[in-house]
Amino acid sequence: MNGVIVYWSRYGNGKRVINHLEKRMKEKGINTQVMRTDEADPADMPDADFYVFSSPTEAFRVQKNMRKFMKDLQGVENKKYGVINTHRMKRNWLKSMNKVLSKKKKMVKAADLDFRVGDDTETGNGLPKGWEMELDEFVEKLSKK
């Protein structure tokens, strides 16, 4: 099984999520390729069984590099995907990401995951407690045939 992860991370939470995701996927025997939005070509994506797109929310929207990447994405019709959104707001942007990928790009959603970063004493400005377990469940959903 092959997976491609495309992400953008500004403050490190997204990168931390992607590092854990890649590790779990490799442990499951999934051949995994990881790229930032500025390293990948949306018109020439590697062939994979599924794709993961991870982005923070910035300026009350999905981060601009990821918005453009998803808009320009080609050749992934009928492929499975998962999306991850990290943010600090009460509202997440999973719906927006899913709309672009499933309706406009004709992809099939397998999983989505929302991480609201916090500023409480347990997490600082980081990921919520238990985020690793949520990500493990995300991998299980993606890897189902």
PyMOL commands that set and color helices and strands:
alter all, ss='L'
color gray80, all
select helices_A, chain A and resi 13-27+64-72+94-104+131-143
alter helices_A, ss='H'
color red, helices_A
select strands_A, chain A and resi 2-7+31-36+50-58+61-62+80-87+108-116
alter strands_A, ss='S'
color yellow, strands_A
deselect
rebuild
show_as cartoon
